Amino acid sequence: MAVIHRTTMSPGKLELLADWLPLRPWYRGGSGGPQLSKAGGFRLDDPEGAVGIEFLVVTDAAGDEPVTYLVPLTYRGAPLKGAEDGLIGTSEHGVLGRRWIYDGAHDLVLVEQLLALLAGRTTAQDQNANDTPDPTVEVRAEGAGVPAGLTGPGTVTDTADASLVTVGPMGEEGPVSTLTVCRVLRPAPATDGVRGLVLAGWSAPDGARLHGLFAHLAVSEA
């Protein structure tokens, strides 16, 4: 179980993201830099208890219209070998010391726990409370459901509004499937033609509660 410490981080998450987000191909803001505020999210537990996992939702007010982004984050006590492209930055944690913060699409631990969530083997946790499930996070299995034994990430490809993560059978050759992490969040119905999906909510700038697709898995049949 992850433990949430009531302490400081320097620089804070929003400070790090203000430098990182404009470099993403799915960023929609203007040229003046992001104006970020936290809008929601949830957490997952690392079974080994070593990596913090957070699905952070932030809203940027810098453009003509506010845009809301999903940034899955992992927090580590040491650099993650081979994930240099996913490093967002480092921060000094008031209890745990230096933390390396990664875009979770590039981190095996987050990808495998997201797959476990899609398969019904783990439960989304409240973003701000210890050992408290988040009942607002909705997981749906479609068709034959999410197969067991998938792992990743293989390759991570950013599009105009999502990150596509290849996943496949653990320790063997087999068909490669695509785990889509939505980056630009919109209140919208679920996607058709997928094996599993995660829907969750966030707060609009006016305080209204919105709900939409966070991630989904399309399984290759060949």
mmCIF file of the C-alpha atoms, coordinates in Angstrom:
data_MODEL
# 
_entry.id   MODEL 
# 
loop_
_atom_site.group_PDB 
_atom_site.id 
_atom_site.type_symbol 
_atom_site.label_atom_id 
_atom_site.label_alt_id 
_atom_site.label_comp_id 
_atom_site.label_asym_id 
_atom_site.label_entity_id 
_atom_site.label_seq_id 
_atom_site.pdbx_PDB_ins_code 
_atom_site.Cartn_x 
_atom_site.Cartn_y 
_atom_site.Cartn_z 
_atom_site.occupancy 
_atom_site.B_iso_or_equiv 
_atom_site.pdbx_formal_charge 
_atom_site.auth_seq_id 
_atom_site.auth_comp_id 
_atom_site.auth_asym_id 
_atom_site.auth_atom_id 
_atom_site.pdbx_PDB_model_num 
ATOM 1   C CA . MET A 1 1   ? 0.000   0.000   0.000   1.00 0.00 ? 1   MET A CA 1 
ATOM 2   C CA . ALA A 1 2   ? 1.286   3.448   -0.921  1.00 0.00 ? 2   ALA A CA 1 
ATOM 3   C CA . VAL A 1 3   ? 1.695   5.929   1.933   1.00 0.00 ? 3   VAL A CA 1 
ATOM 4   C CA . ILE A 1 4   ? 0.819   9.563   1.238   1.00 0.00 ? 4   ILE A CA 1 
ATOM 5   C CA . HIS A 1 5   ? 3.087   11.901  3.191   1.00 0.00 ? 5   HIS A CA 1 
ATOM 6   C CA . ARG A 1 6   ? 1.772   15.337  4.190   1.00 0.00 ? 6   ARG A CA 1 
ATOM 7   C CA . THR A 1 7   ? 4.938   17.212  3.308   1.00 0.00 ? 7   THR A CA 1 
ATOM 8   C CA . THR A 1 8   ? 6.544   19.448  0.706   1.00 0.00 ? 8   THR A CA 1 
ATOM 9   C CA . MET A 1 9   ? 8.142   18.802  -2.682  1.00 0.00 ? 9   MET A CA 1 
ATOM 10  C CA . SER A 1 10  ? 10.602  21.268  -4.193  1.00 0.00 ? 10  SER A CA 1 
ATOM 11  C CA . PRO A 1 11  ? 10.072  21.941  -7.006  1.00 0.00 ? 11  PRO A CA 1 
ATOM 12  C CA . GLY A 1 12  ? 6.415   20.954  -6.888  1.00 0.00 ? 12  GLY A CA 1 
ATOM 13  C CA . LYS A 1 13  ? 4.680   18.776  -9.450  1.00 0.00 ? 13  LYS A CA 1 
ATOM 14  C CA . LEU A 1 14  ? 2.959   21.661  -11.212 1.00 0.00 ? 14  LEU A CA 1 
ATOM 15  C CA . GLU A 1 15  ? 6.271   23.529  -11.464 1.00 0.00 ? 15  GLU A CA 1 
ATOM 16  C CA . LEU A 1 16  ? 7.919   20.538  -13.133 1.00 0.00 ? 16  LEU A CA 1 
ATOM 17  C CA . LEU A 1 17  ? 4.984   20.040  -15.486 1.00 0.00 ? 17  LEU A CA 1 
ATOM 18  C CA . ALA A 1 18  ? 5.015   23.710  -16.515 1.00 0.00 ? 18  ALA A CA 1 
ATOM 19  C CA . ASP A 1 19  ? 8.421   23.104  -18.122 1.00 0.00 ? 19  ASP A CA 1 
ATOM 20  C CA . TRP A 1 20  ? 7.646   19.620  -19.452 1.00 0.00 ? 20  TRP A CA 1 
ATOM 21  C CA . LEU A 1 21  ? 4.141   19.931  -20.906 1.00 0.00 ? 21  LEU A CA 1 
ATOM 22  C CA . PRO A 1 22  ? 4.951   22.458  -23.703 1.00 0.00 ? 22  PRO A CA 1 
ATOM 23  C CA . LEU A 1 23  ? 7.434   19.951  -25.151 1.00 0.00 ? 23  LEU A CA 1 
ATOM 24  C CA . ARG A 1 24  ? 4.723   17.298  -25.670 1.00 0.00 ? 24  ARG A CA 1 
ATOM 25  C CA . PRO A 1 25  ? 3.117   16.908  -29.123 1.00 0.00 ? 25  PRO A CA 1 
ATOM 26  C CA . TRP A 1 26  ? -0.318  16.764  -27.478 1.00 0.00 ? 26  TRP A CA 1 
ATOM 27  C CA . TYR A 1 27  ? 0.070   20.093  -25.665 1.00 0.00 ? 27  TYR A CA 1 
ATOM 28  C CA . ARG A 1 28  ? -2.553  22.633  -26.834 1.00 0.00 ? 28  ARG A CA 1 
ATOM 29  C CA . GLY A 1 29  ? -1.484  25.770  -24.931 1.00 0.00 ? 29  GLY A CA 1 
ATOM 30  C CA . GLY A 1 30  ? -0.207  29.077  -26.201 1.00 0.00 ? 30  GLY A CA 1 
ATOM 31  C CA . SER A 1 31  ? 3.308   30.491  -26.320 1.00 0.00 ? 31  SER A CA 1 
ATOM 32  C CA . GLY A 1 32  ? 3.283   32.132  -22.883 1.00 0.00 ? 32  GLY A CA 1 
ATOM 33  C CA . GLY A 1 33  ? 3.720   28.950  -20.866 1.00 0.00 ? 33  GLY A CA 1 
ATOM 34  C CA . PRO A 1 34  ? 1.133   26.867  -18.977 1.00 0.00 ? 34  PRO A CA 1 
ATOM 35  C CA . GLN A 1 35  ? -1.053  28.161  -16.163 1.00 0.00 ? 35  GLN A CA 1 
ATOM 36  C CA . LEU A 1 36  ? -1.718  24.907  -14.369 1.00 0.00 ? 36  LEU A CA 1 
ATOM 37  C CA . SER A 1 37  ? -4.077  23.867  -11.615 1.00 0.00 ? 37  SER A CA 1 
ATOM 38  C CA . LYS A 1 38  ? -4.801  20.431  -10.213 1.00 0.00 ? 38  LYS A CA 1 
ATOM 39  C CA . ALA A 1 39  ? -8.157  19.065  -11.394 1.00 0.00 ? 39  ALA A CA 1 
ATOM 40  C CA . GLY A 1 40  ? -8.302  15.504  -10.056 1.00 0.00 ? 40  GLY A CA 1 
ATOM 41  C CA . GLY A 1 41  ? -6.890  12.023  -10.465 1.00 0.00 ? 41  GLY A CA 1 
ATOM 42  C CA . PHE A 1 42  ? -6.333  8.783   -8.582  1.00 0.00 ? 42  PHE A CA 1 
ATOM 43  C CA . ARG A 1 43  ? -3.530  6.465   -7.483  1.00 0.00 ? 43  ARG A CA 1 
ATOM 44  C CA . LEU A 1 44  ? -2.540  2.839   -7.922  1.00 0.00 ? 44  LEU A CA 1 
ATOM 45  C CA . ASP A 1 45  ? -0.452  0.768   -5.529  1.00 0.00 ? 45  ASP A CA 1 
ATOM 46  C CA . ASP A 1 46  ? 2.893   -0.772  -6.484  1.00 0.00 ? 46  ASP A CA 1 
ATOM 47  C CA . PRO A 1 47  ? 2.780   -4.353  -5.090  1.00 0.00 ? 47  PRO A CA 1 
ATOM 48  C CA . GLU A 1 48  ? 6.460   -4.008  -4.150  1.00 0.00 ? 48  GLU A CA 1 
ATOM 49  C CA . GLY A 1 49  ? 5.843   -0.746  -2.329  1.00 0.00 ? 49  GLY A CA 1 
ATOM 50  C CA . ALA A 1 50  ? 8.809   0.959   -3.973  1.00 0.00 ? 50  ALA A CA 1 
ATOM 51  C CA . VAL A 1 51  ? 7.245   3.184   -6.666  1.00 0.00 ? 51  VAL A CA 1 
ATOM 52  C CA . GLY A 1 52  ? 4.591   5.848   -6.205  1.00 0.00 ? 52  GLY A CA 1 
ATOM 53  C CA . ILE A 1 53  ? 1.932   5.809   -8.937  1.00 0.00 ? 53  ILE A CA 1 
ATOM 54  C CA . GLU A 1 54  ? -0.395  8.737   -9.557  1.00 0.00 ? 54  GLU A CA 1 
ATOM 55  C CA . PHE A 1 55  ? -2.752  9.563   -12.419 1.00 0.00 ? 55  PHE A CA 1 
ATOM 56  C CA . LEU A 1 56  ? -2.692  13.349  -12.143 1.00 0.00 ? 56  LEU A CA 1 
ATOM 57  C CA . VAL A 1 57  ? -5.216  15.559  -13.947 1.00 0.00 ? 57  VAL A CA 1 
ATOM 58  C CA . VAL A 1 58  ? -4.257  19.186  -14.528 1.00 0.00 ? 58  VAL A CA 1 
ATOM 59  C CA . THR A 1 59  ? -6.035  22.027  -16.294 1.00 0.00 ? 59  THR A CA 1 
ATOM 60  C CA . ASP A 1 60  ? -4.132  24.663  -18.264 1.00 0.00 ? 60  ASP A CA 1 
ATOM 61  C CA . ALA A 1 61  ? -5.767  28.091  -18.494 1.00 0.00 ? 61  ALA A CA 1 
ATOM 62  C CA . ALA A 1 62  ? -3.105  29.636  -20.744 1.00 0.00 ? 62  ALA A CA 1 
ATOM 63  C CA . GLY A 1 63  ? -4.891  29.288  -24.076 1.00 0.00 ? 63  GLY A CA 1 
ATOM 64  C CA . ASP A 1 64  ? -8.120  30.686  -25.471 1.00 0.00 ? 64  ASP A CA 1 
ATOM 65  C CA . GLU A 1 65  ? -10.021 27.864  -23.731 1.00 0.00 ? 65  GLU A CA 1 
ATOM 66  C CA . PRO A 1 66  ? -8.968  25.751  -20.733 1.00 0.00 ? 66  PRO A CA 1 
ATOM 67  C CA . VAL A 1 67  ? -7.506  22.355  -21.669 1.00 0.00 ? 67  VAL A CA 1 
ATOM 68  C CA . THR A 1 68  ? -7.352  19.428  -19.260 1.00 0.00 ? 68  THR A CA 1 
ATOM 69  C CA . TYR A 1 69  ? -4.529  16.882  -19.431 1.00 0.00 ? 69  TYR A CA 1 
ATOM 70  C CA . LEU A 1 70  ? -3.907  13.467  -17.905 1.00 0.00 ? 70  LEU A CA 1 
ATOM 71  C CA . VAL A 1 71  ? -0.326  12.938  -16.738 1.00 0.00 ? 71  VAL A CA 1 
ATOM 72  C CA . PRO A 1 72  ? 0.361   9.517   -15.209 1.00 0.00 ? 72  PRO A CA 1 
ATOM 73  C CA . LEU A 1 73  ? 3.353   9.899   -12.891 1.00 0.00 ? 73  LEU A CA 1 
ATOM 74  C CA . THR A 1 74  ? 5.739   7.569   -11.113 1.00 0.00 ? 74  THR A CA 1 
ATOM 75  C CA . TYR A 1 75  ? 7.902   8.606   -8.178  1.00 0.00 ? 75  TYR A CA 1 
ATOM 76  C CA . ARG A 1 76  ? 11.159  6.721   -7.663  1.00 0.00 ? 76  ARG A CA 1 
ATOM 77  C CA . GLY A 1 77  ? 14.054  6.867   -5.228  1.00 0.00 ? 77  GLY A CA 1 
ATOM 78  C CA . ALA A 1 78  ? 16.635  6.336   -7.992  1.00 0.00 ? 78  ALA A CA 1 
ATOM 79  C CA . PRO A 1 79  ? 16.836  6.837   -11.770 1.00 0.00 ? 79  PRO A CA 1 
ATOM 80  C CA . LEU A 1 80  ? 15.010  4.263   -13.899 1.00 0.00 ? 80  LEU A CA 1 
ATOM 81  C CA . LYS A 1 81  ? 17.455  2.747   -16.378 1.00 0.00 ? 81  LYS A CA 1 
ATOM 82  C CA . GLY A 1 82  ? 16.272  2.932   -19.982 1.00 0.00 ? 82  GLY A CA 1 
ATOM 83  C CA . ALA A 1 83  ? 13.522  5.467   -19.258 1.00 0.00 ? 83  ALA A CA 1 
ATOM 84  C CA . GLU A 1 84  ? 15.489  8.646   -19.868 1.00 0.00 ? 84  GLU A CA 1 
ATOM 85  C CA . ASP A 1 85  ? 12.918  9.821   -22.445 1.00 0.00 ? 85  ASP A CA 1 
ATOM 86  C CA . GLY A 1 86  ? 10.242  9.656   -19.771 1.00 0.00 ? 86  GLY A CA 1 
ATOM 87  C CA . LEU A 1 87  ? 12.008  11.671  -17.067 1.00 0.00 ? 87  LEU A CA 1 
ATOM 88  C CA . ILE A 1 88  ? 10.028  14.775  -16.127 1.00 0.00 ? 88  ILE A CA 1 
ATOM 89  C CA . GLY A 1 89  ? 12.474  15.949  -13.471 1.00 0.00 ? 89  GLY A CA 1 
ATOM 90  C CA . THR A 1 90  ? 13.692  15.508  -9.907  1.00 0.00 ? 90  THR A CA 1 
ATOM 91  C CA . SER A 1 91  ? 12.284  16.957  -6.714  1.00 0.00 ? 91  SER A CA 1 
ATOM 92  C CA . GLU A 1 92  ? 13.265  17.053  -3.054  1.00 0.00 ? 92  GLU A CA 1 
ATOM 93  C CA . HIS A 1 93  ? 10.625  15.332  -0.950  1.00 0.00 ? 93  HIS A CA 1 
ATOM 94  C CA . GLY A 1 94  ? 10.355  16.489  2.655   1.00 0.00 ? 94  GLY A CA 1 
ATOM 95  C CA . VAL A 1 95  ? 10.324  12.913  4.002   1.00 0.00 ? 95  VAL A CA 1 
ATOM 96  C CA . LEU A 1 96  ? 11.778  10.655  1.307   1.00 0.00 ? 96  LEU A CA 1 
ATOM 97  C CA . GLY A 1 97  ? 14.531  12.893  -0.072  1.00 0.00 ? 97  GLY A CA 1 
ATOM 98  C CA . ARG A 1 98  ? 15.272  13.153  -3.769  1.00 0.00 ? 98  ARG A CA 1 
ATOM 99  C CA . ARG A 1 99  ? 12.652  11.643  -6.052  1.00 0.00 ? 99  ARG A CA 1 
ATOM 100 C CA . TRP A 1 100 ? 12.924  10.978  -9.766  1.00 0.00 ? 100 TRP A CA 1 
ATOM 101 C CA . ILE A 1 101 ? 9.580   11.714  -11.401 1.00 0.00 ? 101 ILE A CA 1 
ATOM 102 C CA . TYR A 1 102 ? 8.681   9.975   -14.667 1.00 0.00 ? 102 TYR A CA 1 
ATOM 103 C CA . ASP A 1 103 ? 5.929   10.101  -17.243 1.00 0.00 ? 103 ASP A CA 1 
ATOM 104 C CA . GLY A 1 104 ? 4.352   6.793   -16.264 1.00 0.00 ? 104 GLY A CA 1 
ATOM 105 C CA . ALA A 1 105 ? 3.735   5.673   -19.842 1.00 0.00 ? 105 ALA A CA 1 
ATOM 106 C CA . HIS A 1 106 ? 7.481   4.936   -19.917 1.00 0.00 ? 106 HIS A CA 1 
ATOM 107 C CA . ASP A 1 107 ? 7.543   3.082   -16.579 1.00 0.00 ? 107 ASP A CA 1 
ATOM 108 C CA . LEU A 1 108 ? 6.972   -0.686  -16.452 1.00 0.00 ? 108 LEU A CA 1 
ATOM 109 C CA . VAL A 1 109 ? 5.518   -0.547  -12.936 1.00 0.00 ? 109 VAL A CA 1 
ATOM 110 C CA . LEU A 1 110 ? 2.752   1.901   -13.854 1.00 0.00 ? 110 LEU A CA 1 
ATOM 111 C CA . VAL A 1 111 ? 1.954   0.160   -17.138 1.00 0.00 ? 111 VAL A CA 1 
ATOM 112 C CA . GLU A 1 112 ? 1.624   -3.237  -15.457 1.00 0.00 ? 112 GLU A CA 1 
ATOM 113 C CA . GLN A 1 113 ? -0.580  -1.830  -12.692 1.00 0.00 ? 113 GLN A CA 1 
ATOM 114 C CA . LEU A 1 114 ? -2.793  -0.065  -15.234 1.00 0.00 ? 114 LEU A CA 1 
ATOM 115 C CA . LEU A 1 115 ? -3.148  -3.394  -17.046 1.00 0.00 ? 115 LEU A CA 1 
ATOM 116 C CA . ALA A 1 116 ? -3.990  -5.023  -13.703 1.00 0.00 ? 116 ALA A CA 1 
ATOM 117 C CA . LEU A 1 117 ? -6.663  -2.359  -13.133 1.00 0.00 ? 117 LEU A CA 1 
ATOM 118 C CA . LEU A 1 118 ? -8.146  -3.014  -16.573 1.00 0.00 ? 118 LEU A CA 1 
ATOM 119 C CA . ALA A 1 119 ? -8.181  -6.760  -15.830 1.00 0.00 ? 119 ALA A CA 1 
ATOM 120 C CA . GLY A 1 120 ? -9.855  -6.308  -12.439 1.00 0.00 ? 120 GLY A CA 1 
ATOM 121 C CA . ARG A 1 121 ? -6.846  -7.468  -10.415 1.00 0.00 ? 121 ARG A CA 1 
ATOM 122 C CA . THR A 1 122 ? -6.313  -4.200  -8.537  1.00 0.00 ? 122 THR A CA 1 
ATOM 123 C CA . THR A 1 123 ? -8.392  -1.224  -7.388  1.00 0.00 ? 123 THR A CA 1 
ATOM 124 C CA . ALA A 1 124 ? -7.976  2.488   -7.981  1.00 0.00 ? 124 ALA A CA 1 
ATOM 125 C CA . GLN A 1 125 ? -7.079  4.382   -4.799  1.00 0.00 ? 125 GLN A CA 1 
ATOM 126 C CA . ASP A 1 126 ? -8.065  7.843   -3.602  1.00 0.00 ? 126 ASP A CA 1 
ATOM 127 C CA . GLN A 1 127 ? -5.575  10.484  -4.690  1.00 0.00 ? 127 GLN A CA 1 
ATOM 128 C CA . ASN A 1 128 ? -5.325  12.110  -1.266  1.00 0.00 ? 128 ASN A CA 1 
ATOM 129 C CA . ALA A 1 129 ? -6.030  9.413   1.350   1.00 0.00 ? 129 ALA A CA 1 
ATOM 130 C CA . ASN A 1 130 ? -4.176  6.276   2.466   1.00 0.00 ? 130 ASN A CA 1 
ATOM 131 C CA . ASP A 1 131 ? -5.748  2.836   1.959   1.00 0.00 ? 131 ASP A CA 1 
ATOM 132 C CA . THR A 1 132 ? -8.969  4.285   0.535   1.00 0.00 ? 132 THR A CA 1 
ATOM 133 C CA . PRO A 1 133 ? -10.423 2.945   -2.738  1.00 0.00 ? 133 PRO A CA 1 
ATOM 134 C CA . ASP A 1 134 ? -11.776 5.511   -5.182  1.00 0.00 ? 134 ASP A CA 1 
ATOM 135 C CA . PRO A 1 135 ? -15.279 4.342   -6.180  1.00 0.00 ? 135 PRO A CA 1 
ATOM 136 C CA . THR A 1 136 ? -15.607 7.042   -8.849  1.00 0.00 ? 136 THR A CA 1 
ATOM 137 C CA . VAL A 1 137 ? -13.059 5.310   -11.098 1.00 0.00 ? 137 VAL A CA 1 
ATOM 138 C CA . GLU A 1 138 ? -14.991 3.047   -13.461 1.00 0.00 ? 138 GLU A CA 1 
ATOM 139 C CA . VAL A 1 139 ? -13.394 0.013   -15.136 1.00 0.00 ? 139 VAL A CA 1 
ATOM 140 C CA . ARG A 1 140 ? -15.236 -1.820  -17.907 1.00 0.00 ? 140 ARG A CA 1 
ATOM 141 C CA . ALA A 1 141 ? -14.313 -5.086  -19.583 1.00 0.00 ? 141 ALA A CA 1 
ATOM 142 C CA . GLU A 1 142 ? -15.710 -5.690  -23.040 1.00 0.00 ? 142 GLU A CA 1 
ATOM 143 C CA . GLY A 1 143 ? -15.956 -8.881  -25.085 1.00 0.00 ? 143 GLY A CA 1 
ATOM 144 C CA . ALA A 1 144 ? -13.488 -11.500 -23.875 1.00 0.00 ? 144 ALA A CA 1 
ATOM 145 C CA . GLY A 1 145 ? -11.980 -9.020  -21.428 1.00 0.00 ? 145 GLY A CA 1 
ATOM 146 C CA . VAL A 1 146 ? -8.351  -8.151  -20.806 1.00 0.00 ? 146 VAL A CA 1 
ATOM 147 C CA . PRO A 1 147 ? -5.987  -11.136 -21.128 1.00 0.00 ? 147 PRO A CA 1 
ATOM 148 C CA . ALA A 1 148 ? -3.756  -12.099 -18.230 1.00 0.00 ? 148 ALA A CA 1 
ATOM 149 C CA . GLY A 1 149 ? 0.023   -11.907 -18.495 1.00 0.00 ? 149 GLY A CA 1 
ATOM 150 C CA . LEU A 1 150 ? 0.433   -8.725  -20.534 1.00 0.00 ? 150 LEU A CA 1 
ATOM 151 C CA . THR A 1 151 ? 3.430   -6.557  -19.816 1.00 0.00 ? 151 THR A CA 1 
ATOM 152 C CA . GLY A 1 152 ? 5.086   -3.438  -21.162 1.00 0.00 ? 152 GLY A CA 1 
ATOM 153 C CA . PRO A 1 153 ? 5.999   -0.835  -22.034 1.00 0.00 ? 153 PRO A CA 1 
ATOM 154 C CA . GLY A 1 154 ? 7.479   -1.701  -25.378 1.00 0.00 ? 154 GLY A CA 1 
ATOM 155 C CA . THR A 1 155 ? 7.419   1.432   -27.473 1.00 0.00 ? 155 THR A CA 1 
ATOM 156 C CA . VAL A 1 156 ? 5.666   4.658   -26.505 1.00 0.00 ? 156 VAL A CA 1 
ATOM 157 C CA . THR A 1 157 ? 4.297   6.822   -29.323 1.00 0.00 ? 157 THR A CA 1 
ATOM 158 C CA . ASP A 1 158 ? 2.737   10.226  -28.712 1.00 0.00 ? 158 ASP A CA 1 
ATOM 159 C CA . THR A 1 159 ? -0.089  11.388  -30.951 1.00 0.00 ? 159 THR A CA 1 
ATOM 160 C CA . ALA A 1 160 ? -2.018  14.657  -30.990 1.00 0.00 ? 160 ALA A CA 1 
ATOM 161 C CA . ASP A 1 161 ? -4.137  13.633  -28.002 1.00 0.00 ? 161 ASP A CA 1 
ATOM 162 C CA . ALA A 1 162 ? -2.827  10.346  -26.544 1.00 0.00 ? 162 ALA A CA 1 
ATOM 163 C CA . SER A 1 163 ? 0.158   8.130   -25.835 1.00 0.00 ? 163 SER A CA 1 
ATOM 164 C CA . LEU A 1 164 ? 0.127   4.667   -27.428 1.00 0.00 ? 164 LEU A CA 1 
ATOM 165 C CA . VAL A 1 165 ? 2.005   2.033   -25.420 1.00 0.00 ? 165 VAL A CA 1 
ATOM 166 C CA . THR A 1 166 ? 2.737   -1.394  -26.900 1.00 0.00 ? 166 THR A CA 1 
ATOM 167 C CA . VAL A 1 167 ? 2.204   -4.346  -24.558 1.00 0.00 ? 167 VAL A CA 1 
ATOM 168 C CA . GLY A 1 168 ? 2.522   -8.074  -25.080 1.00 0.00 ? 168 GLY A CA 1 
ATOM 169 C CA . PRO A 1 169 ? 2.626   -11.495 -23.411 1.00 0.00 ? 169 PRO A CA 1 
ATOM 170 C CA . MET A 1 170 ? 5.148   -11.727 -20.574 1.00 0.00 ? 170 MET A CA 1 
ATOM 171 C CA . GLY A 1 171 ? 8.344   -13.595 -21.431 1.00 0.00 ? 171 GLY A CA 1 
ATOM 172 C CA . GLU A 1 172 ? 7.246   -14.925 -24.821 1.00 0.00 ? 172 GLU A CA 1 
ATOM 173 C CA . GLU A 1 173 ? 6.574   -13.974 -28.397 1.00 0.00 ? 173 GLU A CA 1 
ATOM 174 C CA . GLY A 1 174 ? 3.036   -13.103 -29.236 1.00 0.00 ? 174 GLY A CA 1 
ATOM 175 C CA . PRO A 1 175 ? 0.693   -10.501 -30.689 1.00 0.00 ? 175 PRO A CA 1 
ATOM 176 C CA . VAL A 1 176 ? 1.361   -6.934  -29.605 1.00 0.00 ? 176 VAL A CA 1 
ATOM 177 C CA . SER A 1 177 ? -1.571  -4.956  -28.250 1.00 0.00 ? 177 SER A CA 1 
ATOM 178 C CA . THR A 1 178 ? -1.987  -1.220  -27.746 1.00 0.00 ? 178 THR A CA 1 
ATOM 179 C CA . LEU A 1 179 ? -2.640  0.481   -24.431 1.00 0.00 ? 179 LEU A CA 1 
ATOM 180 C CA . THR A 1 180 ? -3.895  4.017   -25.057 1.00 0.00 ? 180 THR A CA 1 
ATOM 181 C CA . VAL A 1 181 ? -3.364  6.633   -22.364 1.00 0.00 ? 181 VAL A CA 1 
ATOM 182 C CA . CYS A 1 182 ? -5.585  9.625   -23.128 1.00 0.00 ? 182 CYS A CA 1 
ATOM 183 C CA . ARG A 1 183 ? -3.740  12.923  -22.662 1.00 0.00 ? 183 ARG A CA 1 
ATOM 184 C CA . VAL A 1 184 ? -6.294  15.567  -23.642 1.00 0.00 ? 184 VAL A CA 1 
ATOM 185 C CA . LEU A 1 185 ? -9.344  14.781  -21.522 1.00 0.00 ? 185 LEU A CA 1 
ATOM 186 C CA . ARG A 1 186 ? -12.864 15.384  -22.757 1.00 0.00 ? 186 ARG A CA 1 
ATOM 187 C CA . PRO A 1 187 ? -16.250 14.514  -21.246 1.00 0.00 ? 187 PRO A CA 1 
ATOM 188 C CA . ALA A 1 188 ? -17.256 11.773  -23.649 1.00 0.00 ? 188 ALA A CA 1 
ATOM 189 C CA . PRO A 1 189 ? -18.859 8.318   -23.799 1.00 0.00 ? 189 PRO A CA 1 
ATOM 190 C CA . ALA A 1 190 ? -16.771 5.155   -23.813 1.00 0.00 ? 190 ALA A CA 1 
ATOM 191 C CA . THR A 1 191 ? -14.872 3.964   -26.878 1.00 0.00 ? 191 THR A CA 1 
ATOM 192 C CA . ASP A 1 192 ? -16.231 1.005   -28.863 1.00 0.00 ? 192 ASP A CA 1 
ATOM 193 C CA . GLY A 1 193 ? -14.165 -1.953  -30.044 1.00 0.00 ? 193 GLY A CA 1 
ATOM 194 C CA . VAL A 1 194 ? -11.792 -2.261  -27.078 1.00 0.00 ? 194 VAL A CA 1 
ATOM 195 C CA . ARG A 1 195 ? -11.301 -5.011  -24.487 1.00 0.00 ? 195 ARG A CA 1 
ATOM 196 C CA . GLY A 1 196 ? -11.050 -2.793  -21.424 1.00 0.00 ? 196 GLY A CA 1 
ATOM 197 C CA . LEU A 1 197 ? -11.320 0.855   -20.484 1.00 0.00 ? 197 LEU A CA 1 
ATOM 198 C CA . VAL A 1 198 ? -10.954 3.187   -17.518 1.00 0.00 ? 198 VAL A CA 1 
ATOM 199 C CA . LEU A 1 199 ? -13.252 6.169   -17.016 1.00 0.00 ? 199 LEU A CA 1 
ATOM 200 C CA . ALA A 1 200 ? -12.853 8.711   -14.226 1.00 0.00 ? 200 ALA A CA 1 
ATOM 201 C CA . GLY A 1 201 ? -13.785 12.240  -13.271 1.00 0.00 ? 201 GLY A CA 1 
ATOM 202 C CA . TRP A 1 202 ? -12.203 15.648  -12.792 1.00 0.00 ? 202 TRP A CA 1 
ATOM 203 C CA . SER A 1 203 ? -13.255 19.189  -11.910 1.00 0.00 ? 203 SER A CA 1 
ATOM 204 C CA . ALA A 1 204 ? -13.840 21.877  -14.532 1.00 0.00 ? 204 ALA A CA 1 
ATOM 205 C CA . PRO A 1 205 ? -12.563 25.407  -13.811 1.00 0.00 ? 205 PRO A CA 1 
ATOM 206 C CA . ASP A 1 206 ? -16.109 26.436  -12.813 1.00 0.00 ? 206 ASP A CA 1 
ATOM 207 C CA . GLY A 1 207 ? -16.318 23.574  -10.314 1.00 0.00 ? 207 GLY A CA 1 
ATOM 208 C CA . ALA A 1 208 ? -18.539 21.294  -12.406 1.00 0.00 ? 208 ALA A CA 1 
ATOM 209 C CA . ARG A 1 209 ? -17.725 17.586  -12.274 1.00 0.00 ? 209 ARG A CA 1 
ATOM 210 C CA . LEU A 1 210 ? -16.808 16.042  -15.631 1.00 0.00 ? 210 LEU A CA 1 
ATOM 211 C CA . HIS A 1 211 ? -16.323 12.383  -16.544 1.00 0.00 ? 211 HIS A CA 1 
ATOM 212 C CA . GLY A 1 212 ? -14.487 10.782  -19.436 1.00 0.00 ? 212 GLY A CA 1 
ATOM 213 C CA . LEU A 1 213 ? -12.101 8.200   -20.813 1.00 0.00 ? 213 LEU A CA 1 
ATOM 214 C CA . PHE A 1 214 ? -8.627  7.948   -19.232 1.00 0.00 ? 214 PHE A CA 1 
ATOM 215 C CA . ALA A 1 215 ? -7.237  4.770   -20.854 1.00 0.00 ? 215 ALA A CA 1 
ATOM 216 C CA . HIS A 1 216 ? -8.238  1.797   -22.967 1.00 0.00 ? 216 HIS A CA 1 
ATOM 217 C CA . LEU A 1 217 ? -6.724  -1.425  -24.310 1.00 0.00 ? 217 LEU A CA 1 
ATOM 218 C CA . ALA A 1 218 ? -7.136  -2.746  -27.856 1.00 0.00 ? 218 ALA A CA 1 
ATOM 219 C CA . VAL A 1 219 ? -6.026  -6.394  -28.078 1.00 0.00 ? 219 VAL A CA 1 
ATOM 220 C CA . SER A 1 220 ? -4.547  -7.745  -31.288 1.00 0.00 ? 220 SER A CA 1 
ATOM 221 C CA . GLU A 1 221 ? -6.214  -10.979 -32.339 1.00 0.00 ? 221 GLU A CA 1 
ATOM 222 C CA . ALA A 1 222 ? -3.372  -12.219 -34.562 1.00 0.00 ? 222 ALA A CA 1 
# 
